């Protein structure tokens, strides 16, 4: 039997909870190096990368946990990391 704490009754409920304030590193996206391949968008486990009205990709730091998967997967190294300052 699964305990009640392991069941998500309402999918997508984490969008109400900002989770980006506990990361160690912050990904920085250089839009000049970005070729808009969408790999960062696809691989981001938190859905923190989005396309803005000008079709440029951006990072929503309210939800970015700093896993840096986006940086590791970027074929043009358009995403770098910096240590998060508190």
Secondary structure by P-SEA (a helix, b strand, c coil): ccccccccccccccccccccccccbbbbbccccccccccccccccccccccccccbbbbccccccccccccccccccccccccccc
